[in-house]
């Protein structure tokens, strides 16, 4: 679906449901002959823990650009130049060479909640001030401009 925020092909995919993200992983697996999937919440958290916390304005979170666009919104004093999502890999990678574990968009994981009527998304997003690696339950059919996904490739 077309998001209600300005994006181009360099930005993370948003406005997809957890099922859409899983369907993409299945499609990529079939097309490539490799196994791709959404990470579990524990795998996602382990990546986030190893990535650590970025320096001020070292991740795409609510800042001066966000405050200017969304008049009066709570925001940090720094300015990364992006009011909403930023291009993927815009900020430095972690020591493990993983990008965008903090900010930009929360990410669907394979875990579900409430008898799988809800799905989990992990992390923080462009509209939040804090780099809070939290988990949040969403209805299984939710597609938001603050949630995207990351796939993992299984290695034999």
C-alpha positions as CSV (number, residue, x, y, z in Angstrom):
1,X,0.0,0.0,0.0
2,X,1.1,3.5,-0.6
3,X,2.2,5.1,2.7
4,X,0.9,8.5,3.8
5,X,4.4,9.7,4.3
6,X,7.0,10.7,1.6
7,X,9.3,7.8,0.7
8,X,11.3,6.6,-2.3
9,X,12.9,3.3,-3.2
10,X,15.7,3.8,-0.7
11,X,13.4,3.9,2.3
12,X,12.2,0.9,4.3
13,X,9.1,-0.9,3.3
14,X,6.1,0.2,5.5
15,X,2.4,-0.3,5.5
16,X,2.6,-4.0,5.3
17,X,1.0,-6.6,7.6
18,X,2.9,-9.4,9.3
19,X,1.4,-11.7,6.7
20,X,2.7,-9.5,3.9
21,X,6.2,-9.7,5.4
22,X,6.0,-13.5,5.8
23,X,4.7,-13.8,2.2
24,X,7.7,-11.7,1.0
25,X,10.1,-14.0,2.8
26,X,8.4,-17.1,1.3
27,X,8.6,-15.5,-2.2
28,X,12.3,-14.5,-1.8
29,X,13.0,-18.1,-0.6
30,X,11.3,-19.6,-3.6
31,X,12.9,-17.2,-6.1
32,X,16.5,-17.4,-4.7
33,X,16.6,-21.1,-3.6
34,X,17.8,-19.9,-0.2
35,X,15.7,-20.0,3.1
36,X,14.5,-16.6,4.3
37,X,12.2,-15.8,7.2
38,X,11.3,-13.2,9.8
39,X,13.4,-13.3,12.9
40,X,12.0,-14.4,16.2
41,X,11.6,-11.8,18.9
42,X,14.6,-13.3,20.7
43,X,16.8,-13.2,17.6
44,X,15.7,-9.6,16.9
45,X,16.5,-8.6,20.5
46,X,19.9,-10.3,20.4
47,X,20.8,-8.2,17.3
48,X,19.6,-5.1,19.0
49,X,21.6,-5.8,22.1
50,X,24.7,-6.3,20.1
51,X,24.1,-3.1,18.1
52,X,24.0,-1.0,21.3
53,X,22.7,2.6,21.5
54,X,23.7,5.1,18.8
55,X,25.1,8.5,19.6
56,X,22.7,11.5,19.5
57,X,21.1,11.7,16.1
58,X,22.8,8.4,15.2
59,X,19.5,6.8,14.4
60,X,16.3,8.0,12.8
61,X,14.1,9.1,15.7
62,X,11.8,12.1,16.3
63,X,14.0,15.2,16.2
64,X,13.9,18.8,15.0
65,X,12.8,17.8,11.5
66,X,10.0,15.8,13.0
67,X,9.0,18.6,15.3
68,X,8.9,21.1,12.3
69,X,6.7,18.8,10.2
70,X,4.4,17.7,13.1
71,X,4.1,21.0,14.8
72,X,4.8,20.7,18.5
73,X,5.5,17.0,18.6
74,X,7.8,15.7,21.3
75,X,11.2,15.5,19.8
76,X,15.0,15.5,20.5
77,X,17.0,18.7,20.0
78,X,19.3,17.2,17.3
79,X,18.3,17.1,13.6
80,X,19.0,14.2,11.2
81,X,17.1,15.9,8.3
82,X,14.3,13.3,8.2
83,X,10.8,14.1,9.5
84,X,9.6,10.5,8.9
85,X,11.5,7.5,7.6
86,X,15.1,7.8,6.4
87,X,16.8,5.9,3.6
88,X,18.0,2.4,4.6
89,X,21.7,2.4,5.6
90,X,21.7,6.2,6.2
91,X,23.2,5.7,9.6
92,X,26.3,3.8,10.7
93,X,26.1,0.0,11.0
94,X,26.7,-1.9,14.3
95,X,29.9,-3.7,14.9
96,X,28.2,-6.8,13.5
97,X,27.5,-4.8,10.3
98,X,23.8,-4.7,10.9
99,X,22.0,-1.5,9.9
100,X,19.0,0.4,11.3
101,X,18.4,-1.6,14.5
102,X,17.4,1.6,16.2
103,X,14.8,4.0,14.8
104,X,13.3,4.3,11.3
105,X,10.6,1.6,11.6
106,X,9.7,-1.1,14.1
107,X,10.0,-4.6,12.6
108,X,7.6,-7.5,12.4
109,X,8.9,-10.7,14.0
110,X,7.6,-14.2,13.6
111,X,6.2,-14.3,17.2
112,X,2.6,-13.8,17.9
113,X,0.6,-12.7,20.9
114,X,-3.0,-13.2,22.3
115,X,-3.5,-16.6,20.6
116,X,-2.0,-15.2,17.4
117,X,-4.8,-12.6,17.1
118,X,-2.0,-10.1,17.5
119,X,1.6,-10.0,16.1
120,X,4.7,-8.6,17.6
121,X,6.8,-5.7,16.2
122,X,10.1,-4.9,17.7
123,X,12.1,-1.7,18.1
124,X,11.6,2.0,17.9
125,X,10.4,4.1,15.0
126,X,10.8,7.6,13.4
127,X,7.9,9.0,15.4
128,X,9.4,8.1,18.8
129,X,12.0,10.2,20.8
130,X,13.7,7.4,22.6
131,X,15.7,4.6,21.1
132,X,13.6,2.1,23.0
133,X,14.0,-1.5,21.7
134,X,10.5,-2.4,22.9
135,X,8.1,-5.0,21.7
136,X,4.6,-4.0,20.8
137,X,1.5,-6.0,20.0
138,X,-0.5,-5.1,16.9
139,X,-3.6,-6.6,15.4
140,X,-2.6,-9.2,12.8
141,X,-4.1,-7.1,10.0
142,X,-2.4,-3.8,11.0
143,X,-0.3,-2.1,8.3
144,X,1.3,1.1,9.7
145,X,3.8,3.7,8.4
146,X,5.9,3.0,11.5
147,X,6.2,-0.8,11.0
148,X,8.3,-2.6,8.4
149,X,10.3,-5.8,8.4
150,X,13.7,-7.4,8.2
151,X,14.4,-10.9,6.9
152,X,17.1,-13.4,8.0
153,X,18.7,-15.9,5.6
154,X,19.2,-19.3,7.2
155,X,22.8,-20.6,6.6
156,X,23.3,-24.3,6.4
